[in-house]
Amino acid sequence: MSIELFNQLEQKVSSAVEALELMKMEAEELREENARLKQEREEWERRLSALLGKFDDIETEQSSQQEQPAPQQQPG
């Protein structure tokens, strides 16, 4: 194998190693972003559930008030 071929192979191996390292770093950044987005989504879901719970409470209160007969006025 000539020295020129060996140098080309070495260059290609170095390029491949660099590309792999960049991909590893990118994958780690994407994992971190994914974790952050999952946490953000969970927070939104908690907040939305709390708001929906408040609406349910309001509807329940209104339903129970409509079911109760209105107080009758006694002649005075």
PQR file of N, CA, C, O and H, with PARSE charges and radii, in Angstrom:
ATOM      1  N   MET A   1       0.864  -1.177   0.000 -0.4000 1.5000
ATOM      2  CA  MET A   1       0.000   0.000   0.000 -0.0000 2.0000
ATOM      3  C   MET A   1       0.902   1.228   0.000  0.5500 1.7000
ATOM      4  O   MET A   1       1.809   1.347   0.823 -0.5500 1.4000
ATOM      5  N   SER A   2       0.644   2.124  -0.918 -0.4000 1.5000
ATOM      6  CA  SER A   2       1.503   3.309  -0.999 -0.0000 2.0000
ATOM      7  C   SER A   2       1.162   4.271   0.134  0.5500 1.7000
ATOM      8  O   SER A   2       0.075   4.214   0.710 -0.5500 1.4000
ATOM      9  H   SER A   2      -0.093   2.027  -1.587  0.4000 1.0000
ATOM     10  N   ILE A   3       2.084   5.131   0.434 -0.4000 1.5000
ATOM     11  CA  ILE A   3       1.900   6.108   1.511 -0.0000 2.0000
ATOM     12  C   ILE A   3       0.746   7.058   1.194  0.5500 1.7000
ATOM     13  O   ILE A   3       0.055   7.530   2.098 -0.5500 1.4000
ATOM     14  H   ILE A   3       2.966   5.177  -0.034  0.4000 1.0000
ATOM     15  N   GLU A   4       0.544   7.333  -0.091 -0.4000 1.5000
ATOM     16  CA  GLU A   4      -0.540   8.231  -0.487 -0.0000 2.0000
ATOM     17  C   GLU A   4      -1.900   7.607  -0.170  0.5500 1.7000
ATOM     18  O   GLU A   4      -2.795   8.284   0.337 -0.5500 1.4000
ATOM     19  H   GLU A   4       1.105   6.950  -0.825  0.4000 1.0000
ATOM     20  N   LEU A   5      -2.052   6.323  -0.467 -0.4000 1.5000
ATOM     21  CA  LEU A   5      -3.302   5.629  -0.160 -0.0000 2.0000
ATOM     22  C   LEU A   5      -3.529   5.573   1.347  0.5500 1.7000
ATOM     23  O   LEU A   5      -4.643   5.772   1.831 -0.5500 1.4000
ATOM     24  H   LEU A   5      -1.326   5.773  -0.879  0.4000 1.0000
ATOM     25  N   PHE A   6      -2.450   5.298   2.076 -0.4000 1.5000
ATOM     26  CA  PHE A   6      -2.560   5.270   3.533 -0.0000 2.0000
ATOM     27  C   PHE A   6      -3.000   6.629   4.063  0.5500 1.7000
ATOM     28  O   PHE A   6      -3.845   6.691   4.957 -0.5500 1.4000
ATOM     29  H   PHE A   6      -1.545   5.137   1.683  0.4000 1.0000
ATOM     30  N   ASN A   7      -2.449   7.716   3.535 -0.4000 1.5000
ATOM     31  CA  ASN A   7      -2.828   9.063   3.970 -0.0000 2.0000
ATOM     32  C   ASN A   7      -4.302   9.351   3.658  0.5500 1.7000
ATOM     33  O   ASN A   7      -5.004   9.966   4.461 -0.5500 1.4000
ATOM     34  H   ASN A   7      -1.763   7.665   2.809  0.4000 1.0000
ATOM     35  N   GLN A   8      -4.757   8.904   2.498 -0.4000 1.5000
ATOM     36  CA  GLN A   8      -6.166   9.105   2.144 -0.0000 2.0000
ATOM     37  C   GLN A   8      -7.078   8.331   3.094  0.5500 1.7000
ATOM     38  O   GLN A   8      -8.106   8.843   3.539 -0.5500 1.4000
ATOM     39  H   GLN A   8      -4.186   8.405   1.846  0.4000 1.0000
ATOM     40  N   LEU A   9      -6.693   7.108   3.395 -0.4000 1.5000
ATOM     41  CA  LEU A   9      -7.482   6.303   4.331 -0.0000 2.0000
ATOM     42  C   LEU A   9      -7.516   6.959   5.705  0.5500 1.7000
ATOM     43  O   LEU A   9      -8.563   7.042   6.347 -0.5500 1.4000
ATOM     44  H   LEU A   9      -5.859   6.692   3.033  0.4000 1.0000
ATOM     45  N   GLU A  10      -6.356   7.421   6.139 -0.4000 1.5000
ATOM     46  CA  GLU A  10      -6.282   8.090   7.442 -0.0000 2.0000
ATOM     47  C   GLU A  10      -7.168   9.331   7.463  0.5500 1.7000
ATOM     48  O   GLU A  10      -7.838   9.592   8.462 -0.5500 1.4000
ATOM     49  H   GLU A  10      -5.506   7.354   5.618  0.4000 1.0000
ATOM     50  N   GLN A  11      -7.181  10.088   6.391 -0.4000 1.5000
ATOM     51  CA  GLN A  11      -8.020  11.293   6.277 -0.0000 2.0000
ATOM     52  C   GLN A  11      -9.498  10.923   6.365  0.5500 1.7000
ATOM     53  O   GLN A  11     -10.274  11.586   7.053 -0.5500 1.4000
ATOM     54  H   GLN A  11      -6.637   9.876   5.579  0.4000 1.0000
ATOM     55  N   LYS A  12      -9.878   9.861   5.662 -0.4000 1.5000
ATOM     56  CA  LYS A  12     -11.281   9.432   5.665 -0.0000 2.0000
ATOM     57  C   LYS A  12     -11.699   8.935   7.045  0.5500 1.7000
ATOM     58  O   LYS A  12     -12.806   9.219   7.502 -0.5500 1.4000
ATOM     59  H   LYS A  12      -9.249   9.323   5.102  0.4000 1.0000
ATOM     60  N   VAL A  13     -10.813   8.195   7.709 -0.4000 1.5000
ATOM     61  CA  VAL A  13     -11.115   7.704   9.057 -0.0000 2.0000
ATOM     62  C   VAL A  13     -11.262   8.903  10.012  0.5500 1.7000
ATOM     63  O   VAL A  13     -12.181   8.936  10.830 -0.5500 1.4000
ATOM     64  H   VAL A  13      -9.913   7.964   7.338  0.4000 1.0000
ATOM     65  N   SER A  14     -10.376   9.861   9.907 -0.4000 1.5000
ATOM     66  CA  SER A  14     -10.457  11.052  10.762 -0.0000 2.0000
ATOM     67  C   SER A  14     -11.763  11.806  10.514  0.5500 1.7000
ATOM     68  O   SER A  14     -12.417  12.248  11.458 -0.5500 1.4000
ATOM     69  H   SER A  14      -9.630   9.834   9.242  0.4000 1.0000
ATOM     70  N   SER A  15     -12.133  11.948   9.261 -0.4000 1.5000
ATOM     71  CA  SER A  15     -13.389  12.631   8.925 -0.0000 2.0000
ATOM     72  C   SER A  15     -14.589  11.878   9.494  0.5500 1.7000
ATOM     73  O   SER A  15     -15.523  12.486  10.016 -0.5500 1.4000
ATOM     74  H   SER A  15     -11.602  11.589   8.494  0.4000 1.0000
ATOM     75  N   ALA A  16     -14.554  10.565   9.390 -0.4000 1.5000
ATOM     76  CA  ALA A  16     -15.655   9.754   9.912 -0.0000 2.0000
ATOM     77  C   ALA A  16     -15.746   9.879  11.430  0.5500 1.7000
ATOM     78  O   ALA A  16     -16.844   9.983  11.978 -0.5500 1.4000
ATOM     79  H   ALA A  16     -13.795  10.071   8.966  0.4000 1.0000
ATOM     80  N   VAL A  17     -14.609   9.870  12.109 -0.4000 1.5000
ATOM     81  CA  VAL A  17     -14.592  10.006  13.564 -0.0000 2.0000
ATOM     82  C   VAL A  17     -15.145  11.376  13.967  0.5500 1.7000
ATOM     83  O   VAL A  17     -15.936  11.468  14.906 -0.5500 1.4000
ATOM     84  H   VAL A  17     -13.717   9.786  11.664  0.4000 1.0000
ATOM     85  N   GLU A  18     -14.743  12.428  13.276 -0.4000 1.5000
ATOM     86  CA  GLU A  18     -15.254  13.768  13.563 -0.0000 2.0000
ATOM     87  C   GLU A  18     -16.772  13.839  13.349  0.5500 1.7000
ATOM     88  O   GLU A  18     -17.500  14.423  14.151 -0.5500 1.4000
ATOM     89  H   GLU A  18     -14.101  12.354  12.513  0.4000 1.0000
ATOM     90  N   ALA A  19     -17.227  13.234  12.255 -0.4000 1.5000
ATOM     91  CA  ALA A  19     -18.665  13.227  11.965 -0.0000 2.0000
ATOM     92  C   ALA A  19     -19.427  12.492  13.060  0.5500 1.7000
ATOM     93  O   ALA A  19     -20.495  12.937  13.480 -0.5500 1.4000
ATOM     94  H   ALA A  19     -16.635  12.759  11.603  0.4000 1.0000
ATOM     95  N   LEU A  20     -18.886  11.371  13.521 -0.4000 1.5000
ATOM     96  CA  LEU A  20     -19.532  10.622  14.595 -0.0000 2.0000
ATOM     97  C   LEU A  20     -19.584  11.439  15.887  0.5500 1.7000
ATOM     98  O   LEU A  20     -20.602  11.446  16.579 -0.5500 1.4000
ATOM     99  H   LEU A  20     -18.019  11.009  13.179  0.4000 1.0000
ATOM    100  N   GLU A  21     -18.510  12.111  16.203 -0.4000 1.5000
ATOM    101  CA  GLU A  21     -18.492  12.941  17.415 -0.0000 2.0000
ATOM    102  C   GLU A  21     -19.525  14.065  17.324  0.5500 1.7000
ATOM    103  O   GLU A  21     -20.216  14.356  18.300 -0.5500 1.4000
ATOM    104  H   GLU A  21     -17.683  12.105  15.640  0.4000 1.0000
ATOM    105  N   LEU A  22     -19.629  14.693  16.157 -0.4000 1.5000
ATOM    106  CA  LEU A  22     -20.634  15.744  15.970 -0.0000 2.0000
ATOM    107  C   LEU A  22     -22.044  15.178  16.112  0.5500 1.7000
ATOM    108  O   LEU A  22     -22.914  15.806  16.716 -0.5500 1.4000
ATOM    109  H   LEU A  22     -19.068  14.456  15.363  0.4000 1.0000
ATOM    110  N   MET A  23     -22.266  13.990  15.553 -0.4000 1.5000
ATOM    111  CA  MET A  23     -23.583  13.361  15.663 -0.0000 2.0000
ATOM    112  C   MET A  23     -23.915  13.010  17.106  0.5500 1.7000
ATOM    113  O   MET A  23     -25.060  13.156  17.532 -0.5500 1.4000
ATOM    114  H   MET A  23     -21.560  13.480  15.062  0.4000 1.0000
ATOM    115  N   LYS A  24     -22.923  12.550  17.858 -0.4000 1.5000
ATOM    116  CA  LYS A  24     -23.138  12.246  19.272 -0.0000 2.0000
ATOM    117  C   LYS A  24     -23.531  13.501  20.038  0.5500 1.7000
ATOM    118  O   LYS A  24     -24.450  13.481  20.857 -0.5500 1.4000
ATOM    119  H   LYS A  24     -21.992  12.432  17.511  0.4000 1.0000
ATOM    120  N   MET A  25     -22.821  14.597  19.760 -0.4000 1.5000
ATOM    121  CA  MET A  25     -23.131  15.862  20.438 -0.0000 2.0000
ATOM    122  C   MET A  25     -24.530  16.334  20.061  0.5500 1.7000
ATOM    123  O   MET A  25     -25.285  16.792  20.919 -0.5500 1.4000
ATOM    124  H   MET A  25     -22.075  14.613  19.094  0.4000 1.0000
ATOM    125  N   GLU A  26     -24.874  16.224  18.789 -0.4000 1.5000
ATOM    126  CA  GLU A  26     -26.197  16.623  18.329 -0.0000 2.0000
ATOM    127  C   GLU A  26     -27.280  15.755  18.966  0.5500 1.7000
ATOM    128  O   GLU A  26     -28.327  16.261  19.371 -0.5500 1.4000
ATOM    129  H   GLU A  26     -24.260  15.852  18.092  0.4000 1.0000
ATOM    130  N   ALA A  27     -27.032  14.460  19.053 -0.4000 1.5000
ATOM    131  CA  ALA A  27     -27.996  13.543  19.668 -0.0000 2.0000
ATOM    132  C   ALA A  27     -28.209  13.909  21.138  0.5500 1.7000
ATOM    133  O   ALA A  27     -29.337  13.877  21.629 -0.5500 1.4000
ATOM    134  H   ALA A  27     -26.182  14.049  18.724  0.4000 1.0000
ATOM    135  N   GLU A  28     -27.139  14.252  21.831 -0.4000 1.5000
ATOM    136  CA  GLU A  28     -27.259  14.635  23.240 -0.0000 2.0000
ATOM    137  C   GLU A  28     -28.066  15.922  23.375  0.5500 1.7000
ATOM    138  O   GLU A  28     -28.919  16.032  24.256 -0.5500 1.4000
ATOM    139  H   GLU A  28     -26.223  14.277  21.432  0.4000 1.0000
ATOM    140  N   GLU A  29     -27.803  16.885  22.514 -0.4000 1.5000
ATOM    141  CA  GLU A  29     -28.570  18.134  22.537 -0.0000 2.0000
ATOM    142  C   GLU A  29     -30.050  17.869  22.263  0.5500 1.7000
ATOM    143  O   GLU A  29     -30.920  18.467  22.897 -0.5500 1.4000
ATOM    144  H   GLU A  29     -27.110  16.795  21.798  0.4000 1.0000
ATOM    145  N   LEU A  30     -30.332  16.976  21.323 -0.4000 1.5000
ATOM    146  CA  LEU A  30     -31.720  16.642  21.009 -0.0000 2.0000
ATOM    147  C   LEU A  30     -32.395  15.919  22.172  0.5500 1.7000
ATOM    148  O   LEU A  30     -33.575  16.145  22.440 -0.5500 1.4000
ATOM    149  H   LEU A  30     -29.626  16.490  20.809  0.4000 1.0000
ATOM    150  N   ARG A  31     -31.652  15.049  22.865 -0.4000 1.5000
ATOM    151  CA  ARG A  31     -32.220  14.377  24.041 -0.0000 2.0000
ATOM    152  C   ARG A  31     -32.566  15.406  25.121  0.5500 1.7000
ATOM    153  O   ARG A  31     -33.624  15.329  25.745 -0.5500 1.4000
ATOM    154  H   ARG A  31     -30.694  14.866  22.647  0.4000 1.0000
ATOM    155  N   GLU A  32     -31.674  16.361  25.332 -0.4000 1.5000
ATOM    156  CA  GLU A  32     -31.931  17.403  26.329 -0.0000 2.0000
ATOM    157  C   GLU A  32     -33.139  18.252  25.945  0.5500 1.7000
ATOM    158  O   GLU A  32     -33.980  18.561  26.789 -0.5500 1.4000
ATOM    159  H   GLU A  32     -30.814  16.424  24.825  0.4000 1.0000
ATOM    160  N   GLU A  33     -33.222  18.626  24.676 -0.4000 1.5000
ATOM    161  CA  GLU A  33     -34.359  19.419  24.214 -0.0000 2.0000
ATOM    162  C   GLU A  33     -35.651  18.620  24.339  0.5500 1.7000
ATOM    163  O   GLU A  33     -36.685  19.162  24.731 -0.5500 1.4000
ATOM    164  H   GLU A  33     -32.539  18.375  23.991  0.4000 1.0000
ATOM    165  N   ASN A  34     -35.594  17.346  24.007 -0.4000 1.5000
ATOM    166  CA  ASN A  34     -36.766  16.486  24.119 -0.0000 2.0000
ATOM    167  C   ASN A  34     -37.236  16.413  25.571  0.5500 1.7000
ATOM    168  O   ASN A  34     -38.434  16.496  25.842 -0.5500 1.4000
ATOM    169  H   ASN A  34     -34.755  16.906  23.688  0.4000 1.0000
ATOM    170  N   ALA A  35     -36.307  16.259  26.494 -0.4000 1.5000
ATOM    171  CA  ALA A  35     -36.662  16.209  27.917 -0.0000 2.0000
ATOM    172  C   ALA A  35     -37.298  17.525  28.355  0.5500 1.7000
ATOM    173  O   ALA A  35     -38.280  17.533  29.097 -0.5500 1.4000
ATOM    174  H   ALA A  35     -35.333  16.191  26.274  0.4000 1.0000
ATOM    175  N   ARG A  36     -36.730  18.635  27.889 -0.4000 1.5000
ATOM    176  CA  ARG A  36     -37.269  19.945  28.240 -0.0000 2.0000
ATOM    177  C   ARG A  36     -38.687  20.112  27.683  0.5500 1.7000
ATOM    178  O   ARG A  36     -39.573  20.622  28.369 -0.5500 1.4000
ATOM    179  H   ARG A  36     -35.932  18.628  27.286  0.4000 1.0000
ATOM    180  N   LEU A  37     -38.889  19.683  26.449 -0.4000 1.5000
ATOM    181  CA  LEU A  37     -40.214  19.800  25.838 -0.0000 2.0000
ATOM    182  C   LEU A  37     -41.233  18.897  26.526  0.5500 1.7000
ATOM    183  O   LEU A  37     -42.392  19.280  26.689 -0.5500 1.4000
ATOM    184  H   LEU A  37     -38.169  19.270  25.892  0.4000 1.0000
ATOM    185  N   LYS A  38     -40.810  17.706  26.928 -0.4000 1.5000
ATOM    186  CA  LYS A  38     -41.718  16.816  27.659 -0.0000 2.0000
ATOM    187  C   LYS A  38     -42.130  17.450  28.984  0.5500 1.7000
ATOM    188  O   LYS A  38     -43.298  17.404  29.368 -0.5500 1.4000
ATOM    189  H   LYS A  38     -39.868  17.394  26.796  0.4000 1.0000
ATOM    190  N   GLN A  39     -41.158  18.041  29.677 -0.4000 1.5000
ATOM    191  CA  GLN A  39     -41.452  18.695  30.949 -0.0000 2.0000
ATOM    192  C   GLN A  39     -42.407  19.871  30.729  0.5500 1.7000
ATOM    193  O   GLN A  39     -43.348  20.073  31.498 -0.5500 1.4000
ATOM    194  H   GLN A  39     -40.209  18.078  29.364  0.4000 1.0000
ATOM    195  N   GLU A  40     -42.155  20.632  29.682 -0.4000 1.5000
ATOM    196  CA  GLU A  40     -43.024  21.769  29.356 -0.0000 2.0000
ATOM    197  C   GLU A  40     -44.438  21.294  29.034  0.5500 1.7000
ATOM    198  O   GLU A  40     -45.413  21.900  29.479 -0.5500 1.4000
ATOM    199  H   GLU A  40     -41.392  20.469  29.058  0.4000 1.0000
ATOM    200  N   ARG A  41     -44.553  20.215  28.265 -0.4000 1.5000
ATOM    201  CA  ARG A  41     -45.866  19.668  27.927 -0.0000 2.0000
ATOM    202  C   ARG A  41     -46.609  19.204  29.182  0.5500 1.7000
ATOM    203  O   ARG A  41     -47.804  19.455  29.334 -0.5500 1.4000
ATOM    204  H   ARG A  41     -43.761  19.723  27.903  0.4000 1.0000
ATOM    205  N   GLU A  42     -45.887  18.526  30.078 -0.4000 1.5000
ATOM    206  CA  GLU A  42     -46.502  18.058  31.315 -0.0000 2.0000
ATOM    207  C   GLU A  42     -47.009  19.234  32.146  0.5500 1.7000
ATOM    208  O   GLU A  42     -48.081  19.156  32.747 -0.5500 1.4000
ATOM    209  H   GLU A  42     -44.915  18.323  29.954  0.4000 1.0000
ATOM    210  N   GLU A  43     -46.247  20.314  32.181 -0.4000 1.5000
ATOM    211  CA  GLU A  43     -46.670  21.508  32.919 -0.0000 2.0000
ATOM    212  C   GLU A  43     -47.935  22.092  32.298  0.5500 1.7000
ATOM    213  O   GLU A  43     -48.858  22.473  33.019 -0.5500 1.4000
ATOM    214  H   GLU A  43     -45.377  20.378  31.693  0.4000 1.0000
ATOM    215  N   TRP A  44     -47.986  22.167  30.973 -0.4000 1.5000
ATOM    216  CA  TRP A  44     -49.187  22.665  30.291 -0.0000 2.0000
ATOM    217  C   TRP A  44     -50.385  21.766  30.586  0.5500 1.7000
ATOM    218  O   TRP A  44     -51.492  22.254  30.811 -0.5500 1.4000
ATOM    219  H   TRP A  44     -47.237  21.857  30.388  0.4000 1.0000
ATOM    220  N   GLU A  45     -50.161  20.458  30.585 -0.4000 1.5000
ATOM    221  CA  GLU A  45     -51.252  19.528  30.877 -0.0000 2.0000
ATOM    222  C   GLU A  45     -51.769  19.726  32.296  0.5500 1.7000
ATOM    223  O   GLU A  45     -52.978  19.695  32.525 -0.5500 1.4000
ATOM    224  H   GLU A  45     -49.261  20.061  30.402  0.4000 1.0000
ATOM    225  N   ARG A  46     -50.860  19.931  33.255 -0.4000 1.5000
ATOM    226  CA  ARG A  46     -51.288  20.178  34.640 -0.0000 2.0000
ATOM    227  C   ARG A  46     -52.103  21.458  34.734  0.5500 1.7000
ATOM    228  O   ARG A  46     -53.148  21.497  35.384 -0.5500 1.4000
ATOM    229  H   ARG A  46     -49.878  19.956  33.070  0.4000 1.0000
ATOM    230  N   ARG A  47     -51.618  22.497  34.081 -0.4000 1.5000
ATOM    231  CA  ARG A  47     -52.332  23.775  34.117 -0.0000 2.0000
ATOM    232  C   ARG A  47     -53.697  23.671  33.447  0.5500 1.7000
ATOM    233  O   ARG A  47     -54.686  24.205  33.949 -0.5500 1.4000
ATOM    234  H   ARG A  47     -50.769  22.466  33.553  0.4000 1.0000
ATOM    235  N   LEU A  48     -53.742  22.981  32.312 -0.4000 1.5000
ATOM    236  CA  LEU A  48     -55.006  22.806  31.606 -0.0000 2.0000
ATOM    237  C   LEU A  48     -55.983  21.987  32.440  0.5500 1.7000
ATOM    238  O   LEU A  48     -57.168  22.314  32.503 -0.5500 1.4000
ATOM    239  H   LEU A  48     -52.938  22.547  31.905  0.4000 1.0000
ATOM    240  N   SER A  49     -55.504  20.939  33.073 -0.4000 1.5000
ATOM    241  CA  SER A  49     -56.369  20.126  33.929 -0.0000 2.0000
ATOM    242  C   SER A  49     -56.920  20.951  35.089  0.5500 1.7000
ATOM    243  O   SER A  49     -58.086  20.809  35.459 -0.5500 1.4000
ATOM    244  H   SER A  49     -54.541  20.673  33.022  0.4000 1.0000
ATOM    245  N   ALA A  50     -56.087  21.805  35.655 -0.4000 1.5000
ATOM    246  CA  ALA A  50     -56.550  22.660  36.754 -0.0000 2.0000
ATOM    247  C   ALA A  50     -57.642  23.610  36.271  0.5500 1.7000
ATOM    248  O   ALA A  50     -58.643  23.812  36.958 -0.5500 1.4000
ATOM    249  H   ALA A  50     -55.140  21.920  35.355  0.4000 1.0000
ATOM    250  N   LEU A  51     -57.450  24.191  35.094 -0.4000 1.5000
ATOM    251  CA  LEU A  51     -58.470  25.092  34.544 -0.0000 2.0000
ATOM    252  C   LEU A  51     -59.761  24.344  34.240  0.5500 1.7000
ATOM    253  O   LEU A  51     -60.849  24.835  34.540 -0.5500 1.4000
ATOM    254  H   LEU A  51     -56.637  24.027  34.535  0.4000 1.0000
ATOM    255  N   LEU A  52     -59.647  23.166  33.648 -0.4000 1.5000
ATOM    256  CA  LEU A  52     -60.841  22.373  33.361 -0.0000 2.0000
ATOM    257  C   LEU A  52     -61.550  21.978  34.650  0.5500 1.7000
ATOM    258  O   LEU A  52     -62.779  21.934  34.698 -0.5500 1.4000
ATOM    259  H   LEU A  52     -58.763  22.767  33.405  0.4000 1.0000
ATOM    260  N   GLY A  53     -60.782  21.694  35.686 -0.4000 1.5000
ATOM    261  CA  GLY A  53     -61.375  21.386  36.984 -0.0000 2.0000
ATOM    262  C   GLY A  53     -62.157  22.570  37.528  0.5500 1.7000
ATOM    263  O   GLY A  53     -63.227  22.391  38.111 -0.5500 1.4000
ATOM    264  H   GLY A  53     -59.783  21.731  35.647  0.4000 1.0000
ATOM    265  N   LYS A  54     -61.642  23.763  37.348 -0.4000 1.5000
ATOM    266  CA  LYS A  54     -62.359  24.964  37.797 -0.0000 2.0000
ATOM    267  C   LYS A  54     -63.660  25.135  37.023  0.5500 1.7000
ATOM    268  O   LYS A  54     -64.686  25.486  37.606 -0.5500 1.4000
ATOM    269  H   LYS A  54     -60.773  23.909  36.875  0.4000 1.0000
ATOM    270  N   PHE A  55     -63.627  24.893  35.719 -0.4000 1.5000
ATOM    271  CA  PHE A  55     -64.859  24.975  34.924 -0.0000 2.0000
ATOM    272  C   PHE A  55     -65.872  23.935  35.409  0.5500 1.7000
ATOM    273  O   PHE A  55     -67.063  24.227  35.525 -0.5500 1.4000
ATOM    274  H   PHE A  55     -62.794  24.608  35.245  0.4000 1.0000
ATOM    275  N   ASP A  56     -65.395  22.729  35.690 -0.4000 1.5000
ATOM    276  CA  ASP A  56     -66.294  21.686  36.200 -0.0000 2.0000
ATOM    277  C   ASP A  56     -66.921  22.118  37.520  0.5500 1.7000
ATOM    278  O   ASP A  56     -68.113  21.910  37.743 -0.5500 1.4000
ATOM    279  H   ASP A  56     -64.428  22.492  35.595  0.4000 1.0000
ATOM    280  N   ASP A  57     -66.114  22.723  38.396 -0.4000 1.5000
ATOM    281  CA  ASP A  57     -66.637  23.198  39.680 -0.0000 2.0000
ATOM    282  C   ASP A  57     -67.724  24.243  39.473  0.5500 1.7000
ATOM    283  O   ASP A  57     -68.753  24.219  40.148 -0.5500 1.4000
ATOM    284  H   ASP A  57     -65.146  22.892  38.215  0.4000 1.0000
ATOM    285  N   ILE A  58     -67.494  25.160  38.541 -0.4000 1.5000
ATOM    286  CA  ILE A  58     -68.474  26.209  38.258 -0.0000 2.0000
ATOM    287  C   ILE A  58     -69.762  25.591  37.719  0.5500 1.7000
ATOM    288  O   ILE A  58     -70.856  25.960  38.146 -0.5500 1.4000
ATOM    289  H   ILE A  58     -66.658  25.180  37.993  0.4000 1.0000
ATOM    290  N   GLU A  59     -69.633  24.653  36.785 -0.4000 1.5000
ATOM    291  CA  GLU A  59     -70.807  23.997  36.223 -0.0000 2.0000
ATOM    292  C   GLU A  59     -71.574  23.231  37.299  0.5500 1.7000
ATOM    293  O   GLU A  59     -72.805  23.250  37.315 -0.5500 1.4000
ATOM    294  H   GLU A  59     -68.744  24.353  36.439  0.4000 1.0000
ATOM    295  N   THR A  60     -70.858  22.561  38.190 -0.4000 1.5000
ATOM    296  CA  THR A  60     -71.498  21.808  39.262 -0.0000 2.0000
ATOM    297  C   THR A  60     -72.258  22.755  40.190  0.5500 1.7000
ATOM    298  O   THR A  60     -73.386  22.466  40.591 -0.5500 1.4000
ATOM    299  H   THR A  60     -69.859  22.545  38.176  0.4000 1.0000
ATOM    300  N   GLU A  61     -71.638  23.881  40.527 -0.4000 1.5000
ATOM    301  CA  GLU A  61     -72.307  24.860  41.374 -0.0000 2.0000
ATOM    302  C   GLU A  61     -73.571  25.384  40.704  0.5500 1.7000
ATOM    303  O   GLU A  61     -74.614  25.500  41.347 -0.5500 1.4000
ATOM    304  H   GLU A  61     -70.722  24.115  40.202  0.4000 1.0000
ATOM    305  N   GLN A  62     -73.479  25.700  39.422 -0.4000 1.5000
ATOM    306  CA  GLN A  62     -74.637  26.224  38.703 -0.0000 2.0000
ATOM    307  C   GLN A  62     -75.748  25.176  38.626  0.5500 1.7000
ATOM    308  O   GLN A  62     -76.925  25.504  38.776 -0.5500 1.4000
ATOM    309  H   GLN A  62     -72.632  25.606  38.900  0.4000 1.0000
ATOM    310  N   SER A  63     -75.379  23.926  38.395 -0.4000 1.5000
ATOM    311  CA  SER A  63     -76.376  22.863  38.312 -0.0000 2.0000
ATOM    312  C   SER A  63     -77.083  22.683  39.643  0.5500 1.7000
ATOM    313  O   SER A  63     -78.302  22.519  39.683 -0.5500 1.4000
ATOM    314  H   SER A  63     -74.423  23.659  38.273  0.4000 1.0000
ATOM    315  N   SER A  64     -76.330  22.710  40.731 -0.4000 1.5000
ATOM    316  CA  SER A  64     -76.955  22.514  42.037 -0.0000 2.0000
ATOM    317  C   SER A  64     -77.818  23.703  42.410  0.5500 1.7000
ATOM    318  O   SER A  64     -78.824  23.532  43.099 -0.5500 1.4000
ATOM    319  H   SER A  64     -75.340  22.843  40.700  0.4000 1.0000
ATOM    320  N   GLN A  65     -77.462  24.892  41.982 -0.4000 1.5000
ATOM    321  CA  GLN A  65     -78.284  26.072  42.270 -0.0000 2.0000
ATOM    322  C   GLN A  65     -79.569  26.043  41.463  0.5500 1.7000
ATOM    323  O   GLN A  65     -80.605  26.493  41.951 -0.5500 1.4000
ATOM    324  H   GLN A  65     -76.645  25.031  41.423  0.4000 1.0000
ATOM    325  N   GLN A  66     -79.531  25.529  40.254 -0.4000 1.5000
ATOM    326  CA  GLN A  66     -80.732  25.467  39.429 -0.0000 2.0000
ATOM    327  C   GLN A  66     -81.683  24.390  39.929  0.5500 1.7000
ATOM    328  O   GLN A  66     -82.896  24.518  39.762 -0.5500 1.4000
ATOM    329  H   GLN A  66     -78.690  25.163  39.858  0.4000 1.0000
ATOM    330  N   GLU A  67     -81.166  23.346  40.532 -0.4000 1.5000
ATOM    331  CA  GLU A  67     -82.005  22.273  41.032 -0.0000 2.0000
ATOM    332  C   GLU A  67     -82.737  22.656  42.302  0.5500 1.7000
ATOM    333  O   GLU A  67     -83.826  22.147  42.566 -0.5500 1.4000
ATOM    334  H   GLU A  67     -80.181  23.242  40.669  0.4000 1.0000
ATOM    335  N   GLN A  68     -82.158  23.545  43.091 -0.4000 1.5000
ATOM    336  CA  GLN A  68     -82.793  23.953  44.333 -0.0000 2.0000
ATOM    337  C   GLN A  68     -83.934  24.906  44.020  0.5500 1.7000
ATOM    338  O   GLN A  68     -83.778  25.817  43.207 -0.5500 1.4000
ATOM    339  H   GLN A  68     -81.274  23.960  42.877  0.4000 1.0000
ATOM    340  N   PRO A  69     -85.093  24.700  44.667 -0.5600 1.5000
ATOM    341  CA  PRO A  69     -86.192  25.627  44.428  0.2800 2.0000
ATOM    342  C   PRO A  69     -85.866  27.005  44.980  0.5500 1.7000
ATOM    343  O   PRO A  69     -85.193  27.149  46.001 -0.5500 1.4000
ATOM    344  N   ALA A  70     -86.356  27.995  44.287 -0.4000 1.5000
ATOM    345  CA  ALA A  70     -86.109  29.361  44.730 -0.0000 2.0000
ATOM    346  C   ALA A  70     -86.850  29.589  46.046  0.5500 1.7000
ATOM    347  O   ALA A  70     -87.968  29.103  46.214 -0.5500 1.4000
ATOM    348  H   ALA A  70     -86.902  27.878  43.458  0.4000 1.0000
ATOM    349  N   PRO A  71     -86.249  30.313  46.968 -0.5600 1.5000
ATOM    350  CA  PRO A  71     -86.926  30.572  48.246  0.2800 2.0000
ATOM    351  C   PRO A  71     -88.202  31.352  48.017  0.5500 1.7000
ATOM    352  O   PRO A  71     -88.226  32.337  47.279 -0.5500 1.4000
ATOM    353  N   GLN A  72     -89.274  30.889  48.670 -0.4000 1.5000
ATOM    354  CA  GLN A  72     -90.570  31.562  48.506 -0.0000 2.0000
ATOM    355  C   GLN A  72     -90.714  32.657  49.541  0.5500 1.7000
ATOM    356  O   GLN A  72     -90.354  32.515  50.710 -0.5500 1.4000
ATOM    357  H   GLN A  72     -89.255  30.089  49.269  0.4000 1.0000
ATOM    358  N   GLN A  73     -91.244  33.725  49.062 -0.4000 1.5000
ATOM    359  CA  GLN A  73     -91.459  34.850  49.973 -0.0000 2.0000
ATOM    360  C   GLN A  73     -92.761  34.631  50.721  0.5500 1.7000
ATOM    361  O   GLN A  73     -93.779  34.253  50.140 -0.5500 1.4000
ATOM    362  H   GLN A  73     -91.537  33.840  48.113  0.4000 1.0000
ATOM    363  N   GLN A  74     -92.709  34.869  51.985 -0.4000 1.5000
ATOM    364  CA  GLN A  74     -93.910  34.734  52.795 -0.0000 2.0000
ATOM    365  C   GLN A  74     -94.569  36.100  52.923  0.5500 1.7000
ATOM    366  O   GLN A  74     -93.891  37.122  53.033 -0.5500 1.4000
ATOM    367  H   GLN A  74     -91.883  35.176  52.457  0.4000 1.0000
ATOM    368  N   PRO A  75     -95.895  36.107  52.907 -0.5600 1.5000
ATOM    369  CA  PRO A  75     -96.564  37.414  53.015  0.2800 2.0000
ATOM    370  C   PRO A  75     -96.210  38.064  54.335  0.5500 1.7000
ATOM    371  O   PRO A  75     -96.193  37.423  55.386 -0.5500 1.4000
ATOM    372  N   GLY A  76     -95.930  39.342  54.256 -0.4000 1.5000
ATOM    373  CA  GLY A  76     -95.480  40.000  55.452 -0.0000 2.0000
ATOM    374  C   GLY A  76     -96.249  41.129  55.819  0.5500 1.7000
ATOM    375  O   GLY A  76     -95.957  41.773  56.827 -0.5500 1.4000
ATOM    376  H   GLY A  76     -95.944  39.863  53.403  0.4000 1.0000
TER
END
